[in-house]
Amino acid sequence: MIDVGERTRLYRGALRRAIQVRDRECQHHYCDEPADRCQVDHIDDYAKGGLTTQDNGRLYCGPHNRGRNNPPNGP
């Protein structure tokens, strides 16, 4: 496990690379966007106390990350 400071918002350096190696591609169903073209997002939202750790990070491509963080409004 790589620790670079849990209260830093962005995944950078060795921590980001460790998640890229682990996940390999976008974690959205049926998406195979490669890791180097993905963003690392917090599983438990950072704004709600989620920590910037390897266990709390997951790869999503740009469109899926935006869709996950900004769900469409209901009817």
Distance bins in CASP14 RR format, pairs under 12 A and 6 or more apart:
PFRMAT RR
TARGET T0000
AUTHOR 0000-0000-0000
RMODE 2
METHOD distances of the structure
MODEL  1
1 14 0 0 0 0 0 1 0 0 0 0 0
1 15 0 0 0 0 1 0 0 0 0 0 0
1 18 0 0 0 0 1 0 0 0 0 0 0
1 19 0 0 0 0 0 1 0 0 0 0 0
1 22 0 0 0 0 0 1 0 0 0 0 0
1 53 1 0 0 1 0 0 0 0 0 0 0
1 54 1 0 1 0 0 0 0 0 0 0 0
1 55 1 0 0 1 0 0 0 0 0 0 0
1 56 0 0 0 0 0 1 0 0 0 0 0
2 11 0 0 0 0 0 1 0 0 0 0 0
2 12 0 0 0 0 0 1 0 0 0 0 0
2 13 0 0 0 0 1 0 0 0 0 0 0
2 14 1 0 1 0 0 0 0 0 0 0 0
2 15 1 0 1 0 0 0 0 0 0 0 0
2 16 0 0 0 0 1 0 0 0 0 0 0
2 17 0 0 0 0 1 0 0 0 0 0 0
2 18 1 0 1 0 0 0 0 0 0 0 0
2 19 0 0 0 0 1 0 0 0 0 0 0
2 20 0 0 0 0 0 1 0 0 0 0 0
2 21 0 0 0 0 0 1 0 0 0 0 0
2 22 0 0 0 0 0 1 0 0 0 0 0
2 52 0 0 0 0 0 1 0 0 0 0 0
2 53 0 0 0 0 1 0 0 0 0 0 0
2 54 1 0 1 0 0 0 0 0 0 0 0
2 55 0 0 0 0 0 1 0 0 0 0 0
2 57 0 0 0 0 0 1 0 0 0 0 0
3 14 0 0 0 0 1 0 0 0 0 0 0
3 15 1 0 0 1 0 0 0 0 0 0 0
3 18 0 0 0 0 0 1 0 0 0 0 0
3 51 0 0 0 0 0 1 0 0 0 0 0
3 52 0 0 0 0 1 0 0 0 0 0 0
3 53 1 0 0 1 0 0 0 0 0 0 0
3 54 0 0 0 0 1 0 0 0 0 0 0
3 55 0 0 0 0 0 1 0 0 0 0 0
4 10 0 0 0 0 0 1 0 0 0 0 0
4 11 0 0 0 0 1 0 0 0 0 0 0
4 12 1 0 0 1 0 0 0 0 0 0 0
4 13 1 0 0 1 0 0 0 0 0 0 0
4 14 1 0 0 1 0 0 0 0 0 0 0
4 15 1 0 1 0 0 0 0 0 0 0 0
4 16 0 0 0 0 1 0 0 0 0 0 0
4 17 0 0 0 0 0 1 0 0 0 0 0
4 18 0 0 0 0 1 0 0 0 0 0 0
4 19 0 0 0 0 0 1 0 0 0 0 0
4 51 0 0 0 0 0 1 0 0 0 0 0
4 52 1 0 0 1 0 0 0 0 0 0 0
4 53 0 0 0 0 1 0 0 0 0 0 0
4 54 0 0 0 0 1 0 0 0 0 0 0
5 11 0 0 0 0 0 1 0 0 0 0 0
5 12 0 0 0 0 0 1 0 0 0 0 0
5 13 0 0 0 0 0 1 0 0 0 0 0
5 14 0 0 0 0 0 1 0 0 0 0 0
5 15 0 0 0 0 1 0 0 0 0 0 0
5 51 0 0 0 0 1 0 0 0 0 0 0
5 52 1 0 0 1 0 0 0 0 0 0 0
5 53 0 0 0 0 1 0 0 0 0 0 0
5 54 0 0 0 0 0 1 0 0 0 0 0
5 56 0 0 0 0 0 1 0 0 0 0 0
6 15 0 0 0 0 0 1 0 0 0 0 0
6 42 0 0 0 0 0 1 0 0 0 0 0
6 44 0 0 0 0 0 1 0 0 0 0 0
6 46 0 0 0 0 0 1 0 0 0 0 0
6 49 0 0 0 0 1 0 0 0 0 0 0
6 50 0 0 0 0 1 0 0 0 0 0 0
6 51 1 0 1 0 0 0 0 0 0 0 0
6 52 1 0 1 0 0 0 0 0 0 0 0
6 53 1 0 1 0 0 0 0 0 0 0 0
6 54 0 0 0 0 0 1 0 0 0 0 0
6 55 0 0 0 0 0 1 0 0 0 0 0
6 56 0 0 0 0 1 0 0 0 0 0 0
6 57 0 0 0 0 0 1 0 0 0 0 0
7 46 0 0 0 0 1 0 0 0 0 0 0
7 49 0 0 0 0 1 0 0 0 0 0 0
7 50 0 0 0 0 1 0 0 0 0 0 0
7 51 1 0 0 1 0 0 0 0 0 0 0
7 52 1 0 0 1 0 0 0 0 0 0 0
7 53 0 0 0 0 0 1 0 0 0 0 0
8 15 0 0 0 0 1 0 0 0 0 0 0
8 16 0 0 0 0 0 1 0 0 0 0 0
8 40 0 0 0 0 0 1 0 0 0 0 0
8 42 0 0 0 0 0 1 0 0 0 0 0
8 46 0 0 0 0 1 0 0 0 0 0 0
8 50 0 0 0 0 0 1 0 0 0 0 0
8 51 0 0 0 0 1 0 0 0 0 0 0
8 52 1 0 1 0 0 0 0 0 0 0 0
8 53 0 0 0 0 0 1 0 0 0 0 0
9 40 0 0 0 0 0 1 0 0 0 0 0
9 41 0 0 0 0 0 1 0 0 0 0 0
9 42 0 0 0 0 1 0 0 0 0 0 0
9 45 0 0 0 0 0 1 0 0 0 0 0
9 46 1 0 1 0 0 0 0 0 0 0 0
9 47 0 0 0 0 1 0 0 0 0 0 0
9 49 0 0 0 0 0 1 0 0 0 0 0
9 50 0 0 0 0 1 0 0 0 0 0 0
9 51 0 0 0 0 0 1 0 0 0 0 0
9 52 1 0 0 1 0 0 0 0 0 0 0
9 56 0 0 0 0 0 1 0 0 0 0 0
10 16 0 0 0 0 1 0 0 0 0 0 0
10 39 0 0 0 0 1 0 0 0 0 0 0
10 40 0 0 0 0 1 0 0 0 0 0 0
10 41 0 0 0 0 0 1 0 0 0 0 0
10 42 0 0 0 0 0 1 0 0 0 0 0
10 46 0 0 0 0 1 0 0 0 0 0 0
10 52 1 0 0 1 0 0 0 0 0 0 0
10 57 0 0 0 0 0 1 0 0 0 0 0
11 17 0 0 0 0 1 0 0 0 0 0 0
11 18 0 0 0 0 1 0 0 0 0 0 0
11 19 1 0 0 1 0 0 0 0 0 0 0
11 20 0 0 0 0 1 0 0 0 0 0 0
11 22 0 0 0 0 0 1 0 0 0 0 0
11 23 0 0 0 0 0 1 0 0 0 0 0
11 35 0 0 0 0 0 1 0 0 0 0 0
11 38 0 0 0 0 0 1 0 0 0 0 0
11 39 0 0 0 0 1 0 0 0 0 0 0
11 40 1 1 0 0 0 0 0 0 0 0 0
11 41 0 0 0 0 1 0 0 0 0 0 0
11 42 0 0 0 0 1 0 0 0 0 0 0
11 43 0 0 0 0 0 1 0 0 0 0 0
11 46 0 0 0 0 0 1 0 0 0 0 0
11 51 0 0 0 0 0 1 0 0 0 0 0
11 52 1 0 0 1 0 0 0 0 0 0 0
11 53 0 0 0 0 1 0 0 0 0 0 0
11 54 0 0 0 0 1 0 0 0 0 0 0
11 56 0 0 0 0 1 0 0 0 0 0 0
11 57 1 0 0 1 0 0 0 0 0 0 0
11 58 0 0 0 0 1 0 0 0 0 0 0
11 59 0 0 0 0 1 0 0 0 0 0 0
11 60 0 0 0 0 0 1 0 0 0 0 0
11 65 0 0 0 0 0 1 0 0 0 0 0
12 18 0 0 0 0 0 1 0 0 0 0 0
12 19 0 0 0 0 0 1 0 0 0 0 0
12 20 0 0 0 0 0 1 0 0 0 0 0
12 39 0 0 0 0 0 1 0 0 0 0 0
12 40 0 0 0 0 1 0 0 0 0 0 0
12 52 0 0 0 0 1 0 0 0 0 0 0
13 19 0 0 0 0 0 1 0 0 0 0 0
13 20 0 0 0 0 1 0 0 0 0 0 0
13 21 0 0 0 0 0 1 0 0 0 0 0
13 40 0 0 0 0 0 1 0 0 0 0 0
13 52 0 0 0 0 0 1 0 0 0 0 0
13 54 0 0 0 0 0 1 0 0 0 0 0
14 20 0 0 0 0 0 1 0 0 0 0 0
14 21 0 0 0 0 0 1 0 0 0 0 0
14 54 0 0 0 0 1 0 0 0 0 0 0
15 21 0 0 0 0 0 1 0 0 0 0 0
15 22 0 0 0 0 0 1 0 0 0 0 0
15 40 0 0 0 0 1 0 0 0 0 0 0
15 51 0 0 0 0 0 1 0 0 0 0 0
15 52 1 0 0 1 0 0 0 0 0 0 0
15 53 1 0 0 1 0 0 0 0 0 0 0
15 54 1 0 0 1 0 0 0 0 0 0 0
15 55 0 0 0 0 0 1 0 0 0 0 0
15 56 0 0 0 0 0 1 0 0 0 0 0
15 57 0 0 0 0 1 0 0 0 0 0 0
16 22 0 0 0 0 0 1 0 0 0 0 0
16 23 0 0 0 0 0 1 0 0 0 0 0
16 35 0 0 0 0 1 0 0 0 0 0 0
16 36 0 0 0 0 0 1 0 0 0 0 0
16 38 0 0 0 0 1 0 0 0 0 0 0
16 39 0 0 0 0 1 0 0 0 0 0 0
16 40 1 0 1 0 0 0 0 0 0 0 0
16 41 0 0 0 0 0 1 0 0 0 0 0
16 52 0 0 0 0 0 1 0 0 0 0 0
16 54 0 0 0 0 1 0 0 0 0 0 0
16 57 0 0 0 0 1 0 0 0 0 0 0
16 58 0 0 0 0 0 1 0 0 0 0 0
16 59 0 0 0 0 1 0 0 0 0 0 0
17 23 0 0 0 0 0 1 0 0 0 0 0
17 35 0 0 0 0 1 0 0 0 0 0 0
17 36 0 0 0 0 1 0 0 0 0 0 0
17 40 0 0 0 0 1 0 0 0 0 0 0
17 54 0 0 0 0 0 1 0 0 0 0 0
17 59 0 0 0 0 0 1 0 0 0 0 0
18 24 0 0 0 0 0 1 0 0 0 0 0
18 35 0 0 0 0 0 1 0 0 0 0 0
18 40 0 0 0 0 1 0 0 0 0 0 0
18 53 0 0 0 0 0 1 0 0 0 0 0
18 54 1 0 1 0 0 0 0 0 0 0 0
18 55 0 0 0 0 0 1 0 0 0 0 0
18 57 0 0 0 0 1 0 0 0 0 0 0
18 59 0 0 0 0 0 1 0 0 0 0 0
19 25 0 0 0 0 0 1 0 0 0 0 0
19 27 0 0 0 0 1 0 0 0 0 0 0
19 35 0 0 0 0 1 0 0 0 0 0 0
19 36 0 0 0 0 0 1 0 0 0 0 0
19 38 0 0 0 0 1 0 0 0 0 0 0
19 39 0 0 0 0 0 1 0 0 0 0 0
19 40 1 0 1 0 0 0 0 0 0 0 0
19 41 0 0 0 0 1 0 0 0 0 0 0
19 42 0 0 0 0 0 1 0 0 0 0 0
19 43 0 0 0 0 0 1 0 0 0 0 0
19 52 0 0 0 0 0 1 0 0 0 0 0
19 53 0 0 0 0 1 0 0 0 0 0 0
19 54 1 0 0 1 0 0 0 0 0 0 0
19 55 0 0 0 0 1 0 0 0 0 0 0
19 56 0 0 0 0 1 0 0 0 0 0 0
19 57 1 0 1 0 0 0 0 0 0 0 0
19 58 1 0 0 1 0 0 0 0 0 0 0
19 59 1 0 0 1 0 0 0 0 0 0 0
19 60 0 0 0 0 0 1 0 0 0 0 0
20 26 0 0 0 0 0 1 0 0 0 0 0
20 27 0 0 0 0 0 1 0 0 0 0 0
20 33 0 0 0 0 0 1 0 0 0 0 0
20 34 0 0 0 0 1 0 0 0 0 0 0
20 35 1 1 0 0 0 0 0 0 0 0 0
20 36 1 0 0 1 0 0 0 0 0 0 0
20 37 0 0 0 0 0 1 0 0 0 0 0
20 38 1 0 0 1 0 0 0 0 0 0 0
20 39 0 0 0 0 0 1 0 0 0 0 0
20 40 1 0 0 1 0 0 0 0 0 0 0
20 54 0 0 0 0 0 1 0 0 0 0 0
20 57 0 0 0 0 0 1 0 0 0 0 0
20 58 0 0 0 0 0 1 0 0 0 0 0
20 59 1 0 0 1 0 0 0 0 0 0 0
20 60 0 0 0 0 0 1 0 0 0 0 0
21 35 1 0 0 1 0 0 0 0 0 0 0
21 36 0 0 0 0 0 1 0 0 0 0 0
21 40 0 0 0 0 0 1 0 0 0 0 0
21 54 0 0 0 0 0 1 0 0 0 0 0
21 59 0 0 0 0 0 1 0 0 0 0 0
22 35 0 0 0 0 1 0 0 0 0 0 0
22 38 0 0 0 0 0 1 0 0 0 0 0
22 40 0 0 0 0 0 1 0 0 0 0 0
22 54 1 0 0 1 0 0 0 0 0 0 0
22 55 0 0 0 0 0 1 0 0 0 0 0
22 57 0 0 0 0 1 0 0 0 0 0 0
22 58 0 0 0 0 1 0 0 0 0 0 0
22 59 0 0 0 0 1 0 0 0 0 0 0
23 31 0 0 0 0 0 1 0 0 0 0 0
23 32 0 0 0 0 0 1 0 0 0 0 0
23 33 0 0 0 0 0 1 0 0 0 0 0
23 34 0 0 0 0 0 1 0 0 0 0 0
23 35 1 0 0 1 0 0 0 0 0 0 0
23 36 0 0 0 0 0 1 0 0 0 0 0
23 38 1 0 0 1 0 0 0 0 0 0 0
23 39 0 0 0 0 0 1 0 0 0 0 0
23 40 0 0 0 0 1 0 0 0 0 0 0
23 41 0 0 0 0 0 1 0 0 0 0 0
23 43 0 0 0 0 0 1 0 0 0 0 0
23 54 0 0 0 0 0 1 0 0 0 0 0
23 57 0 0 0 0 1 0 0 0 0 0 0
23 58 1 0 0 1 0 0 0 0 0 0 0
23 59 1 0 1 0 0 0 0 0 0 0 0
23 60 0 0 0 0 1 0 0 0 0 0 0
23 61 0 0 0 0 0 1 0 0 0 0 0
24 31 0 0 0 0 0 1 0 0 0 0 0
24 32 0 0 0 0 1 0 0 0 0 0 0
24 33 0 0 0 0 0 1 0 0 0 0 0
24 34 1 0 0 1 0 0 0 0 0 0 0
24 35 1 0 1 0 0 0 0 0 0 0 0
24 36 0 0 0 0 0 1 0 0 0 0 0
24 37 0 0 0 0 0 1 0 0 0 0 0
24 38 0 0 0 0 1 0 0 0 0 0 0
24 58 0 0 0 0 0 1 0 0 0 0 0
24 59 1 0 0 1 0 0 0 0 0 0 0
25 31 1 0 0 1 0 0 0 0 0 0 0
25 32 1 0 1 0 0 0 0 0 0 0 0
25 33 1 0 1 0 0 0 0 0 0 0 0
25 34 1 0 1 0 0 0 0 0 0 0 0
25 35 1 0 1 0 0 0 0 0 0 0 0
25 36 0 0 0 0 1 0 0 0 0 0 0
25 37 0 0 0 0 1 0 0 0 0 0 0
25 38 1 0 0 1 0 0 0 0 0 0 0
25 58 0 0 0 0 0 1 0 0 0 0 0
25 59 1 0 0 1 0 0 0 0 0 0 0
25 60 0 0 0 0 1 0 0 0 0 0 0
25 61 0 0 0 0 1 0 0 0 0 0 0
25 64 0 0 0 0 0 1 0 0 0 0 0
26 32 1 0 0 1 0 0 0 0 0 0 0
26 33 1 0 1 0 0 0 0 0 0 0 0
26 34 0 0 0 0 1 0 0 0 0 0 0
26 35 0 0 0 0 1 0 0 0 0 0 0
26 36 0 0 0 0 0 1 0 0 0 0 0
26 37 0 0 0 0 1 0 0 0 0 0 0
26 38 1 0 1 0 0 0 0 0 0 0 0
26 39 0 0 0 0 1 0 0 0 0 0 0
26 40 0 0 0 0 0 1 0 0 0 0 0
26 41 0 0 0 0 0 1 0 0 0 0 0
26 58 0 0 0 0 1 0 0 0 0 0 0
26 59 1 0 1 0 0 0 0 0 0 0 0
26 60 1 0 1 0 0 0 0 0 0 0 0
26 61 1 0 1 0 0 0 0 0 0 0 0
26 62 0 0 0 0 1 0 0 0 0 0 0
26 63 0 0 0 0 1 0 0 0 0 0 0
26 64 1 0 1 0 0 0 0 0 0 0 0
26 65 0 0 0 0 1 0 0 0 0 0 0
26 67 0 0 0 0 0 1 0 0 0 0 0
26 68 0 0 0 0 0 1 0 0 0 0 0
27 33 0 0 0 0 1 0 0 0 0 0 0
27 35 0 0 0 0 0 1 0 0 0 0 0
27 38 0 0 0 0 1 0 0 0 0 0 0
27 39 0 0 0 0 0 1 0 0 0 0 0
27 40 0 0 0 0 0 1 0 0 0 0 0
27 41 0 0 0 0 1 0 0 0 0 0 0
27 43 0 0 0 0 1 0 0 0 0 0 0
27 57 0 0 0 0 1 0 0 0 0 0 0
27 58 1 0 1 0 0 0 0 0 0 0 0
27 59 1 0 1 0 0 0 0 0 0 0 0
27 60 1 0 0 1 0 0 0 0 0 0 0
27 61 0 0 0 0 1 0 0 0 0 0 0
27 62 0 0 0 0 0 1 0 0 0 0 0
27 64 0 0 0 0 1 0 0 0 0 0 0
27 65 0 0 0 0 1 0 0 0 0 0 0
27 68 0 0 0 0 1 0 0 0 0 0 0
28 38 0 0 0 0 1 0 0 0 0 0 0
28 39 0 0 0 0 0 1 0 0 0 0 0
28 41 0 0 0 0 0 1 0 0 0 0 0
28 58 0 0 0 0 1 0 0 0 0 0 0
28 59 0 0 0 0 1 0 0 0 0 0 0
28 60 1 0 0 1 0 0 0 0 0 0 0
28 61 1 0 0 1 0 0 0 0 0 0 0
28 62 0 0 0 0 1 0 0 0 0 0 0
28 63 0 0 0 0 1 0 0 0 0 0 0
28 64 1 1 0 0 0 0 0 0 0 0 0
28 65 0 0 0 0 1 0 0 0 0 0 0
28 66 0 0 0 0 0 1 0 0 0 0 0
28 67 0 0 0 0 1 0 0 0 0 0 0
28 68 1 0 0 1 0 0 0 0 0 0 0
29 60 0 0 0 0 0 1 0 0 0 0 0
29 64 0 0 0 0 1 0 0 0 0 0 0
29 68 0 0 0 0 0 1 0 0 0 0 0
30 61 0 0 0 0 0 1 0 0 0 0 0
30 64 0 0 0 0 0 1 0 0 0 0 0
31 37 0 0 0 0 0 1 0 0 0 0 0
31 38 0 0 0 0 1 0 0 0 0 0 0
31 59 0 0 0 0 1 0 0 0 0 0 0
31 60 0 0 0 0 1 0 0 0 0 0 0
31 61 1 0 0 1 0 0 0 0 0 0 0
31 62 0 0 0 0 1 0 0 0 0 0 0
31 63 0 0 0 0 1 0 0 0 0 0 0
31 64 1 0 1 0 0 0 0 0 0 0 0
31 65 0 0 0 0 0 1 0 0 0 0 0
31 67 0 0 0 0 0 1 0 0 0 0 0
31 68 0 0 0 0 0 1 0 0 0 0 0
32 38 0 0 0 0 0 1 0 0 0 0 0
32 59 0 0 0 0 0 1 0 0 0 0 0
32 61 0 0 0 0 1 0 0 0 0 0 0
32 64 0 0 0 0 0 1 0 0 0 0 0
33 39 0 0 0 0 0 1 0 0 0 0 0
33 59 0 0 0 0 1 0 0 0 0 0 0
33 60 0 0 0 0 1 0 0 0 0 0 0
33 61 1 1 0 0 0 0 0 0 0 0 0
33 62 1 0 0 1 0 0 0 0 0 0 0
33 63 0 0 0 0 1 0 0 0 0 0 0
33 64 1 0 0 1 0 0 0 0 0 0 0
33 65 0 0 0 0 0 1 0 0 0 0 0
34 59 0 0 0 0 1 0 0 0 0 0 0
34 61 0 0 0 0 1 0 0 0 0 0 0
35 58 0 0 0 0 0 1 0 0 0 0 0
35 59 1 0 1 0 0 0 0 0 0 0 0
35 60 0 0 0 0 0 1 0 0 0 0 0
35 61 0 0 0 0 1 0 0 0 0 0 0
36 59 0 0 0 0 1 0 0 0 0 0 0
36 61 0 0 0 0 0 1 0 0 0 0 0
37 59 0 0 0 0 1 0 0 0 0 0 0
37 60 0 0 0 0 0 1 0 0 0 0 0
37 61 1 0 0 1 0 0 0 0 0 0 0
37 62 0 0 0 0 1 0 0 0 0 0 0
37 63 0 0 0 0 0 1 0 0 0 0 0
37 64 0 0 0 0 0 1 0 0 0 0 0
37 65 0 0 0 0 0 1 0 0 0 0 0
38 57 0 0 0 0 0 1 0 0 0 0 0
38 58 0 0 0 0 1 0 0 0 0 0 0
38 59 1 0 1 0 0 0 0 0 0 0 0
38 60 1 0 0 1 0 0 0 0 0 0 0
38 61 1 0 1 0 0 0 0 0 0 0 0
38 62 1 0 0 1 0 0 0 0 0 0 0
38 63 0 0 0 0 0 1 0 0 0 0 0
38 64 0 0 0 0 1 0 0 0 0 0 0
38 65 1 0 0 1 0 0 0 0 0 0 0
39 57 0 0 0 0 0 1 0 0 0 0 0
39 58 0 0 0 0 1 0 0 0 0 0 0
39 59 1 0 0 1 0 0 0 0 0 0 0
39 60 1 0 1 0 0 0 0 0 0 0 0
39 61 1 0 0 1 0 0 0 0 0 0 0
39 62 1 0 1 0 0 0 0 0 0 0 0
39 63 0 0 0 0 0 1 0 0 0 0 0
39 64 0 0 0 0 1 0 0 0 0 0 0
39 65 1 0 1 0 0 0 0 0 0 0 0
39 66 0 0 0 0 1 0 0 0 0 0 0
39 67 0 0 0 0 0 1 0 0 0 0 0
39 68 0 0 0 0 0 1 0 0 0 0 0
39 69 0 0 0 0 0 1 0 0 0 0 0
40 46 0 0 0 0 0 1 0 0 0 0 0
40 52 0 0 0 0 1 0 0 0 0 0 0
40 53 0 0 0 0 0 1 0 0 0 0 0
40 54 0 0 0 0 1 0 0 0 0 0 0
40 56 0 0 0 0 1 0 0 0 0 0 0
40 57 1 0 1 0 0 0 0 0 0 0 0
40 58 1 0 0 1 0 0 0 0 0 0 0
40 59 1 0 0 1 0 0 0 0 0 0 0
40 60 0 0 0 0 1 0 0 0 0 0 0
40 61 0 0 0 0 0 1 0 0 0 0 0
40 62 0 0 0 0 0 1 0 0 0 0 0
40 65 0 0 0 0 1 0 0 0 0 0 0
41 50 0 0 0 0 0 1 0 0 0 0 0
41 52 0 0 0 0 0 1 0 0 0 0 0
41 56 0 0 0 0 1 0 0 0 0 0 0
41 57 1 0 0 1 0 0 0 0 0 0 0
41 58 1 0 1 0 0 0 0 0 0 0 0
41 59 1 0 0 1 0 0 0 0 0 0 0
41 60 1 0 1 0 0 0 0 0 0 0 0
41 61 0 0 0 0 0 1 0 0 0 0 0
41 62 0 0 0 0 1 0 0 0 0 0 0
41 64 0 0 0 0 1 0 0 0 0 0 0
41 65 1 0 1 0 0 0 0 0 0 0 0
41 66 0 0 0 0 1 0 0 0 0 0 0
41 67 0 0 0 0 0 1 0 0 0 0 0
41 68 1 0 0 1 0 0 0 0 0 0 0
41 69 1 0 0 1 0 0 0 0 0 0 0
41 70 0 0 0 0 0 1 0 0 0 0 0
42 48 0 0 0 0 1 0 0 0 0 0 0
42 49 0 0 0 0 1 0 0 0 0 0 0
42 50 1 0 1 0 0 0 0 0 0 0 0
42 51 1 0 0 1 0 0 0 0 0 0 0
42 52 1 0 0 1 0 0 0 0 0 0 0
42 53 0 0 0 0 1 0 0 0 0 0 0
42 54 0 0 0 0 0 1 0 0 0 0 0
42 55 0 0 0 0 0 1 0 0 0 0 0
42 56 1 0 1 0 0 0 0 0 0 0 0
42 57 1 0 1 0 0 0 0 0 0 0 0
42 58 0 0 0 0 1 0 0 0 0 0 0
42 59 0 0 0 0 0 1 0 0 0 0 0
42 60 0 0 0 0 0 1 0 0 0 0 0
42 65 0 0 0 0 0 1 0 0 0 0 0
42 68 0 0 0 0 0 1 0 0 0 0 0
42 69 0 0 0 0 1 0 0 0 0 0 0
43 49 0 0 0 0 0 1 0 0 0 0 0
43 50 0 0 0 0 1 0 0 0 0 0 0
43 51 0 0 0 0 1 0 0 0 0 0 0
43 52 0 0 0 0 0 1 0 0 0 0 0
43 53 0 0 0 0 1 0 0 0 0 0 0
43 54 0 0 0 0 0 1 0 0 0 0 0
43 55 0 0 0 0 1 0 0 0 0 0 0
43 56 1 0 1 0 0 0 0 0 0 0 0
43 57 1 0 1 0 0 0 0 0 0 0 0
43 58 1 0 1 0 0 0 0 0 0 0 0
43 59 0 0 0 0 0 1 0 0 0 0 0
43 60 0 0 0 0 0 1 0 0 0 0 0
43 65 0 0 0 0 0 1 0 0 0 0 0
43 68 0 0 0 0 0 1 0 0 0 0 0
43 69 0 0 0 0 0 1 0 0 0 0 0
44 50 1 0 1 0 0 0 0 0 0 0 0
44 51 1 0 0 1 0 0 0 0 0 0 0
44 52 0 0 0 0 0 1 0 0 0 0 0
44 53 0 0 0 0 1 0 0 0 0 0 0
44 55 0 0 0 0 1 0 0 0 0 0 0
44 56 1 0 1 0 0 0 0 0 0 0 0
44 57 0 0 0 0 1 0 0 0 0 0 0
44 58 0 0 0 0 0 1 0 0 0 0 0
45 51 0 0 0 0 0 1 0 0 0 0 0
45 52 0 0 0 0 0 1 0 0 0 0 0
45 56 0 0 0 0 1 0 0 0 0 0 0
45 57 0 0 0 0 0 1 0 0 0 0 0
45 68 0 0 0 0 0 1 0 0 0 0 0
45 69 0 0 0 0 1 0 0 0 0 0 0
46 52 1 0 0 1 0 0 0 0 0 0 0
46 53 0 0 0 0 0 1 0 0 0 0 0
46 56 0 0 0 0 1 0 0 0 0 0 0
46 57 0 0 0 0 0 1 0 0 0 0 0
46 69 0 0 0 0 0 1 0 0 0 0 0
47 69 0 0 0 0 0 1 0 0 0 0 0
48 56 0 0 0 0 0 1 0 0 0 0 0
48 69 0 0 0 0 0 1 0 0 0 0 0
49 56 0 0 0 0 1 0 0 0 0 0 0
50 56 1 0 1 0 0 0 0 0 0 0 0
50 57 0 0 0 0 1 0 0 0 0 0 0
51 57 0 0 0 0 1 0 0 0 0 0 0
57 65 0 0 0 0 0 1 0 0 0 0 0
58 64 0 0 0 0 0 1 0 0 0 0 0
58 65 0 0 0 0 1 0 0 0 0 0 0
58 68 0 0 0 0 1 0 0 0 0 0 0
59 65 0 0 0 0 1 0 0 0 0 0 0
59 68 0 0 0 0 0 1 0 0 0 0 0
60 66 0 0 0 0 1 0 0 0 0 0 0
60 67 0 0 0 0 1 0 0 0 0 0 0
60 68 1 0 0 1 0 0 0 0 0 0 0
60 69 0 0 0 0 1 0 0 0 0 0 0
61 67 0 0 0 0 0 1 0 0 0 0 0
61 68 0 0 0 0 0 1 0 0 0 0 0
62 68 0 0 0 0 1 0 0 0 0 0 0
62 69 0 0 0 0 1 0 0 0 0 0 0
62 70 0 0 0 0 0 1 0 0 0 0 0
63 69 0 0 0 0 0 1 0 0 0 0 0
63 70 0 0 0 0 0 1 0 0 0 0 0
64 70 0 0 0 0 0 1 0 0 0 0 0
64 71 0 0 0 0 0 1 0 0 0 0 0
66 72 0 0 0 0 0 1 0 0 0 0 0
END
